[in-house]
Amino acid sequence: MKINRKSMYGYLFISPWLVGFLIFVLWPLIQSFYFSLNNMRITPQGLQFRYVGFNNYLDVWLRDMFFIQELLQFVLHIIVRVPVIVVFALIIAMLLNQKVKFQGAFRTIFFLPVIVVSGPVIDQLISQGATTVPMVNQGVIIGVLTQVFPMWFAQVIGELFNQIITILWYSGVQILIFLAVLQKIDPYLYEAAKIDGASGWECFWKITLPTIKPIILINFVYTLVFLANSSQNTIINLIYMNMFSATRGYGFASAMAWMYAVIIALMLLIIFFVFREKEGPKRARKVKRV
Amino acid sequence: MERKSFLTFLVSALLFLLLIVGCSNDEPAEGGNVSDGETDTEETSDDNGEGGEESALPPMTEDEITLTYASWANGQLNEFLADRFMEKYPNITVEVVHLEFDGWNDHLTNLASTGDLPDVYWYLGNVDVPIRNGWLGDITEYFENDPESEDILSTLKIQGYFDGERKLAAPMQLLPFTIYLDENLFNQMNVDMPSADWTYSEMLELMQEMTVPEQGIFGYNTFTQLLTMAPIVNNDAFGEFGWDGEKYDLTKDWADAITQHAQFVRSGVHAPFFDTDEAEAAFGDRLQWAASTGRVAMQLDAWWTIDLFATPEFQDRGINWVPYPVPRGDNAESLHKPAFVDFGAISSGTDHPREAYELLKFFGWGKDGWLAKLEAFETLTHEDGNPVFTFPYGLPLINDEEIWDGVAALLPQNEYYSNFLERVREPIPLGGASQPGFQTFLDEVYFGGEYGDVQAAIINGEVNAHDIAQNLTDMANRIREEVMEDLFW
């Protein structure tokens, strides 16, 4: 393919992003990998490196007593929270998709937390207890759950209830994505199904859910990545602490960040295999016939 | 050109550009990346070698130079002292670098990464950070040839030799542990106020004597801890956890003190902790500070609280907190007392180490600096006319009666203060800022290791202090050895 004026414009328009990506993503990635292979000092005369190979990676697993512990906690939280957020987002999106008065206002309200809940704001809200429901007694919940589940799992569920508002606040973007795809579903599909005697419940399972399945995958991915990068994430804080720690430093923190990235990538891979569109083209043809 | 190859070319060109930009830096040609373990502080000591053979301090430059200074001391005080320094040395301009206190060492790290570490700076809490990153300039030559060094309080003069040879940091601010006694409560209970020369065991007895459960009166409340004081005052130690200059030992006074404290907590000699059901039951408000209830005989605290206790909030409630020094050990030979000591250093990258040392001294222990500080304590005011200081924030670091008298003159004129000032002249710094590896031990063992929070575990009766003391001692000493090997590469 040859470069023509039109495609040049295209490259021109994406060049700010491309340059930004190269400078602020790719270059730091390369740097952090290099750091992870070294012990590093930030001296007034400049950076000093001592090559240690993959020792930092070994130390992350063998010497750091917090990483594995925090990682297990994180995985458990992800397993519980991601489905809660996505399911909540789907329910709200379906409600907002109904023809009701003040539809726009409701959509705005549900998206507002995305703007409000950013960085220091969410930290402040959490520290002031604004993200908890006072009526929900975490101790009682854990007490009940421990009768059924082991303590470690009961605690995860208990914390979920403790921070339920935060979790619901995190669903703004997912609602928007679901809303977009719900509006794309041809209303005639529902009309035809209703004529054939399908109930609303059946329409949801047979039409809505199969149609939006690829978007569920997107929302799962988005939610996982969002939670993985959240300022509330203890592993992120652990990496940050190690970065400025006297006995660990940037090299160790970089190795930890890379290991964390690998774990996240594996989780994304699992999500992808669970929710991927296995027979997409066939179903599309079937839908067309309907 | 095909689109794909053009894109490849574009990406390759940008990568190449980034590589060139990224690889360039402001390092001096001989600096480079050190791969053989050579430390930059060694280089700095070579830089300073111009007057190494002489016994006196090398002369200061007469060129026009600029030095940068960063500390978390009061901003107006810093500016005032900087002006006084510039008056003394008109060819030197001092620029005060303002950094937020939160994340202080992180800010220094960021400055170091851009080659902008201040020429003179304080580091916060954990000395491992500046050591590991090679920030500490060697001031051995200047310090040991400086007649003024002789005046420094004996227990502070020996601080800062982190590798055992080089003087890399110096104490800059002294805030002793202070035990406040509510004089009104003692009078109300018809208990005599103790002597200023009281002993550790007398203090423990008084705590119990002043505890009257039926009246809801408690013997003591803590900000500073018995377990920090005991090894230092009873065992003449030079640091926390029984540090004798070579080894830690938690098996004696530390274990006894925390066991005693745990027993006092359980038996109600210690006031209920903040924001607990016990506090609500005792004071009717779980968020009320025990020291402001008028029902606590002793508050184990620090020098800076003197300001707060002088406010109407306490006086209107009939509380009269008076300061006492930490008691001496029953069989102690010294007057070692724990203190919050902040440390400063010159940058290993400074172009003017001799002048930076003089600035460090002026802001820290130098007599001229202290005379200026006394003036600042007395005269500095806010824009609304209120004084910046209602008491001298920090005590002198030198044995100079003129300075100590100047400080005493700024305090209430009674025997409590005069007795206090006479008995805090052998301060022992806490571990973090003065002992390499100490913070690592705290993080990885003491507060986050096998026993979780060791203190909480002992107080809650989960473990016996004497059972784990030997293990903790071994780990503290092992971590120090490991960290010493790790830090100085």
Boltz contact constraints between the chains, C-beta under 6 A:
constraints:
  - contact:
      token1: [A, 1]
      token2: [B, 2]
      max_distance: 6.0
  - contact:
      token1: [A, 1]
      token2: [B, 3]
      max_distance: 6.0
  - contact:
      token1: [A, 3]
      token2: [B, 1]
      max_distance: 6.0
  - contact:
      token1: [A, 3]
      token2: [B, 3]
      max_distance: 6.0
  - contact:
      token1: [A, 3]
      token2: [B, 6]
      max_distance: 6.0
  - contact:
      token1: [A, 22]
      token2: [B, 14]
      max_distance: 6.0
  - contact:
      token1: [A, 27]
      token2: [B, 18]
      max_distance: 6.0
  - contact:
      token1: [A, 41]
      token2: [B, 133]
      max_distance: 6.0
  - contact:
      token1: [A, 41]
      token2: [B, 134]
      max_distance: 6.0
  - contact:
      token1: [A, 42]
      token2: [B, 109]
      max_distance: 6.0
  - contact:
      token1: [A, 42]
      token2: [B, 112]
      max_distance: 6.0
  - contact:
      token1: [A, 42]
      token2: [B, 113]
      max_distance: 6.0
  - contact:
      token1: [A, 42]
      token2: [B, 133]
      max_distance: 6.0
  - contact:
      token1: [A, 43]
      token2: [B, 40]
      max_distance: 6.0
  - contact:
      token1: [A, 43]
      token2: [B, 133]
      max_distance: 6.0
  - contact:
      token1: [A, 43]
      token2: [B, 134]
      max_distance: 6.0
  - contact:
      token1: [A, 44]
      token2: [B, 112]
      max_distance: 6.0
  - contact:
      token1: [A, 44]
      token2: [B, 117]
      max_distance: 6.0
  - contact:
      token1: [A, 44]
      token2: [B, 347]
      max_distance: 6.0
  - contact:
      token1: [A, 44]
      token2: [B, 348]
      max_distance: 6.0
  - contact:
      token1: [A, 44]
      token2: [B, 349]
      max_distance: 6.0
  - contact:
      token1: [A, 45]
      token2: [B, 27]
      max_distance: 6.0
  - contact:
      token1: [A, 45]
      token2: [B, 31]
      max_distance: 6.0
  - contact:
      token1: [A, 45]
      token2: [B, 40]
      max_distance: 6.0
  - contact:
      token1: [A, 45]
      token2: [B, 349]
      max_distance: 6.0
  - contact:
      token1: [A, 46]
      token2: [B, 25]
      max_distance: 6.0
  - contact:
      token1: [A, 46]
      token2: [B, 27]
      max_distance: 6.0
  - contact:
      token1: [A, 46]
      token2: [B, 31]
      max_distance: 6.0
  - contact:
      token1: [A, 48]
      token2: [B, 33]
      max_distance: 6.0
  - contact:
      token1: [A, 48]
      token2: [B, 34]
      max_distance: 6.0
  - contact:
      token1: [A, 49]
      token2: [B, 33]
      max_distance: 6.0
  - contact:
      token1: [A, 244]
      token2: [B, 106]
      max_distance: 6.0
  - contact:
      token1: [A, 244]
      token2: [B, 109]
      max_distance: 6.0
  - contact:
      token1: [A, 246]
      token2: [B, 126]
      max_distance: 6.0
  - contact:
      token1: [A, 246]
      token2: [B, 128]
      max_distance: 6.0
  - contact:
      token1: [A, 246]
      token2: [B, 129]
      max_distance: 6.0
  - contact:
      token1: [A, 246]
      token2: [B, 132]
      max_distance: 6.0
  - contact:
      token1: [A, 247]
      token2: [B, 440]
      max_distance: 6.0
